[in-house]
Amino acid sequence: MFTMLNKSYLGVSTRMRKEGAPMPREKEGYRDQLERLSERFPGRETIYITEACEVIGLCRDTLLLDKTFPAKRPGGKKNGRIVVPLVALARWMSI
């Protein structure tokens, strides 16, 4: 028996996996990073880019130049505030 993971709308092949096959594992250290971030920012799902800079110890421009960094602009505004979801930041910070 196979389970559909991704649907194909544009002719891209779909990925299938056998039922019972193991799901992808979390990165090592992900849970620890998420716990630390949750303790530092209790009750929040996102933080501002300036807070992420303080946590990581890098400047804003360096983080925004990294295409893998999970920065989001709510509403798609070009000059709006930049936020970073804690779950995505923990995943990015993991090994």
C-alpha positions in Angstrom: 0.0 0.0 0.0 1.3 3.5 -0.9 0.5 6.8 0.7 0.5 10.1 -1.4 2.8 12.8 0.1 2.7 15.4 -2.6 0.1 16.0 -5.3 1.2 16.9 -8.8 -0.7 19.7 -10.4 1.9 20.9 -12.9 3.2 17.6 -14.3 5.8 17.2 -11.6 6.0 13.6 -10.5 4.4 12.8 -7.1 6.4 11.3 -4.3 5.1 8.0 -2.8 6.2 6.0 0.2 5.2 2.6 1.4 3.0 2.6 4.5 5.1 1.7 7.5 8.2 3.3 6.0 9.9 5.6 8.5 9.1 9.3 8.2 12.0 11.7 7.9 13.7 12.4 11.2 14.1 15.7 12.9 17.5 17.3 12.8 19.8 16.6 15.7 19.4 19.3 18.3 16.1 20.7 17.0 14.1 20.0 20.1 16.8 21.6 22.3 16.9 24.7 20.2 13.1 25.0 20.2 13.0 24.6 23.9 15.6 27.3 24.5 13.8 29.7 22.1 10.5 29.0 23.8 12.0 29.7 27.2 13.5 32.9 26.0 10.3 34.1 24.2 7.4 32.6 26.2 4.0 32.6 24.6 5.3 33.8 21.2 5.2 32.0 17.8 7.3 34.6 16.0 10.1 37.1 16.9 11.4 40.1 15.1 14.5 40.0 13.0 16.3 42.2 15.6 15.6 39.6 18.3 16.8 36.8 16.1 20.1 38.8 15.5 20.6 39.0 19.2 20.0 35.3 19.7 22.3 34.2 16.9 24.9 36.9 17.2 24.9 37.9 13.6 23.9 41.2 12.0 20.6 41.7 10.1 22.2 42.0 6.7 24.1 38.7 7.1 20.9 36.8 8.1 18.9 38.3 5.2 21.5 37.5 2.6 21.4 33.8 3.7 18.7 32.4 1.4 18.0 29.5 3.9 17.2 31.9 6.8 13.5 31.7 7.6 12.6 35.4 7.6 9.1 36.3 6.7 7.5 39.6 5.7 3.8 39.5 6.8 1.5 40.8 4.2 4.3 40.9 1.6 5.1 44.5 2.3 8.5 45.5 1.0 9.2 47.9 3.9 7.3 46.1 6.6 8.6 44.4 9.8 10.4 41.2 9.3 9.5 38.3 11.6 11.0 34.8 12.1 8.8 31.9 13.2 10.4 30.1 16.2 9.9 26.6 14.9 11.6 27.5 11.6 14.4 29.3 13.4 15.0 26.2 15.6 15.1 24.0 12.5 17.5 26.4 10.8 19.8 26.6 13.9 19.9 22.8 14.2 22.8 20.7 12.9 
